[in-house]
């Protein structure tokens, strides 16, 4: 019972920390995704394969979460790639 409670509290803290990242920074999204992925992988691996399954699930889930988190980073609002940039005002030069 005590071990289950500690795992649950750690999971809640990890999921909360995963949501407190800057959504436009790939490094922070990778870190948050790794934490959430490791938690999910450990829970699923522990339920299906026991202790060794939890470790393997945490490693695989963490790696997958980091890749997906970094790969799905959106662009900041107001940023336009050069081909979609709004036209410059006449007489304005950089």
HELIX and SHEET records of a PDB file:
HELIX    1   1 UNK A    2  UNK A   19  1                                  18    
HELIX    2   2 UNK A   26  UNK A   71  1                                  46    
HELIX    3   3 UNK A   82  UNK A   84  5                                   3    
END                                                                             
